[in-house]
Amino acid sequence: MNKPSSRTKKRYISFEVISDEKVFKDEIKDSIYNKALEFKGEAGLSELGIQLVNENILRVDHNYKNEMILILSMIRKINNKRVFFNTLKTSGNLSKVKN
């Protein structure tokens, strides 16, 4: 069992996707992973510890929260649909970003 001190801390990032067209969860997930891979490379992608909790909440390692927000802001198109990622809230507690 891991000691509490050896576990990595997480940050939850709540965001909204603004687009004129419907964008599906799988498209959002793929675009986030692809942009993070493009920006950080394979080794950097594993350091980020990205996990899409639901349609608009992302979990990431606490050391890379600001980088992840930057990566989200760099996504401008998803499958030829113009999009804008607006970061709403960040927290270490999932229940705080859900509200």
Secondary structure as UniProt FT lines:
FT   HELIX           4..6
FT   STRAND          10..19
FT   HELIX           25..48
FT   STRAND          51..54
FT   TURN            55..56
FT   STRAND          57..61
FT   HELIX           62..64
FT   HELIX           65..74
FT   STRAND          77..78
FT   TURN            79..80
FT   STRAND          81..91
FT   HELIX           94..98
//
